[in-house]
Amino acid sequence: MARLSPPTVVFLDIRMPGASGFDLVEKIPSGTRVVFVTAYSEYALRAFEANASTT
C-alpha cells in the first residue's frame, strides 16, 4: 500500500522488534516527514541527524 500511495508523514518508534527506527528511516523516500517517538532522551539528537521533522 505504501508503494502505491507513499505517505507524507511516518511515525517511528526508536526501539521496535527486529529493527530500529533508525534502520527504517534510511528506507523511507526523501521528502517524507519522519516523527520519531521515544521515551529515551538520548536518542533525540540522533533522530534530528537522521532528518526527523522538527515541526
C-alpha positions in Angstrom: 0.0 0.0 0.0 2.8 2.4 0.8 4.3 1.8 -2.6 1.1 2.7 -4.4 0.4 5.8 -2.3 3.6 6.9 -0.4 2.9 8.5 3.0 3.7 12.2 3.6 4.3 11.6 7.4 5.7 8.5 9.1 5.7 7.9 12.9 8.5 5.6 14.0 9.5 4.3 17.4 13.2 4.1 18.1 13.0 0.6 19.5 11.0 -1.9 17.7 11.2 -5.7 17.4 13.6 -6.7 14.6 14.7 -3.2 13.6 15.1 0.3 14.9 13.5 3.4 13.7 17.0 4.5 12.5 17.2 1.4 10.3 13.9 2.1 8.8 14.3 5.8 8.2 17.1 5.1 5.7 14.5 3.2 3.5 11.9 6.0 3.5 11.7 8.2 0.4 13.2 11.7 0.7 10.5 14.3 1.2 8.6 12.2 3.7 8.4 13.7 7.1 9.6 11.4 9.9 8.5 11.8 13.5 10.4 9.7 16.0 8.6 8.6 19.1 10.7 7.5 22.1 10.9 7.6 25.8 14.7 7.8 25.6 16.0 11.4 25.5 19.5 10.2 24.5 18.1 9.4 21.0 16.8 12.9 20.3 19.9 14.3 18.7 20.4 11.2 16.6 16.8 11.5 15.4 17.4 15.0 14.2 20.6 13.9 12.4 18.5 11.3 10.6 16.3 14.1 9.3 13.4 13.7 11.6 10.9 16.5 11.5 11.3 19.5 13.8 7.8 20.7 13.1 
